[in-house]
Amino acid sequence: MKKEEILKKAKEENKNKDYASIAISNKGATIAGLVMIILAAVYFAYEIFTGKGTNYALYSLLAIYNTILYGYQAIKSKEKRGLHIFTSVIWGVLTILLVVSYFMGK
């Protein structure tokens, strides 16, 4: 493929894309995920110290979020692919354990 063809194809693929709004959305998702993790940790600590038990459903949602986040990064990114795969698998196993615990009533 010639240089001009590659340039033309790249322009067509990127037509009507606003990179500023994409960057803002990505940053917003990152902040939302971080706040979600902090809030889940606060809930978890509260449940431990008040003896209310553990809400496995809540933590399974947190875990599946991270499973998908790192899994998607492993698929789409060439940087740190091994680390993303490893992290996604660990979060995935945790998700499964939390879902099973939720339905088993433990």
C-alpha positions in Angstrom: 0.0 0.0 0.0 1.3 3.4 -0.9 1.8 6.3 1.5 -1.1 8.3 -0.1 -3.4 5.3 0.2 -2.6 4.8 3.8 -3.1 8.5 4.6 -6.4 8.6 2.7 -7.6 5.5 4.6 -6.6 6.9 7.9 -8.4 10.2 7.2 -11.6 8.2 6.3 -11.4 6.2 9.5 -11.0 9.2 11.7 -13.6 11.3 10.0 -16.2 12.9 12.3 -14.2 11.9 15.5 -13.7 14.5 18.2 -10.5 13.5 20.0 -11.1 16.0 22.8 -14.4 14.5 23.7 -12.9 11.0 23.5 -10.1 12.0 25.9 -12.6 13.6 28.2 -14.8 10.5 28.2 -11.8 8.3 29.0 -10.7 10.5 31.8 -14.2 10.5 33.2 -14.3 6.7 33.1 -11.0 6.6 34.9 -12.2 8.9 37.6 -15.5 7.1 38.0 -13.7 3.8 38.3 -11.4 5.2 41.0 -14.2 6.7 42.9 -16.1 3.4 42.7 -13.2 1.5 44.1 -12.7 3.9 47.0 -16.4 3.9 47.8 -16.5 0.1 47.7 -13.5 0.0 50.1 -15.4 2.3 52.4 -18.5 0.1 52.3 -16.4 -3.0 52.9 -14.7 -1.4 55.9 -18.0 -0.3 57.3 -19.5 -3.7 56.9 -16.5 -5.3 58.7 -16.5 -2.9 61.6 -20.3 -2.9 62.2 -20.7 -6.6 61.7 -23.3 -6.2 59.0 -21.8 -8.9 56.8 -20.5 -8.6 53.3 -22.4 -7.5 50.3 -21.0 -9.9 47.7 -23.3 -8.5 44.9 -21.8 -5.1 45.3 -18.2 -6.4 45.2 -18.9 -8.6 42.2 -19.9 -5.5 40.3 -16.7 -3.8 41.2 -14.7 -6.9 40.2 -16.5 -7.4 36.9 -15.8 -3.7 36.1 -12.1 -4.3 36.6 -12.2 -7.6 34.7 -13.6 -6.0 31.6 -11.4 -2.9 31.9 -8.1 -4.8 32.0 -9.4 -7.4 29.5 -10.2 -4.7 27.0 -6.8 -3.1 27.6 -5.1 -6.4 27.0 -7.0 -6.9 23.7 -6.6 -3.3 22.4 -3.2 -2.3 23.8 0.2 -3.7 22.9 1.8 -2.1 26.0 1.9 -4.2 29.2 -0.3 -6.8 27.5 0.9 -9.6 29.8 0.2 -7.5 32.9 -3.3 -6.6 31.7 -4.0 -10.3 30.9 -2.8 -11.4 34.3 -4.8 -8.6 36.1 -7.9 -9.4 34.1 -7.7 -13.1 35.0 -7.2 -12.3 38.7 -10.2 -10.0 38.7 -12.2 -12.5 36.7 -11.6 -15.3 39.2 -12.5 -12.9 42.0 -15.7 -12.0 40.2 -16.6 -15.7 39.9 -15.9 -16.3 43.5 -18.0 -13.3 44.6 -21.0 -14.3 42.4 -20.8 -17.9 43.7 -20.6 -16.6 47.3 -23.6 -14.4 46.7 -25.8 -17.2 45.4 -24.6 -19.7 48.0 -25.6 -17.2 50.7 -22.2 -17.2 52.4 
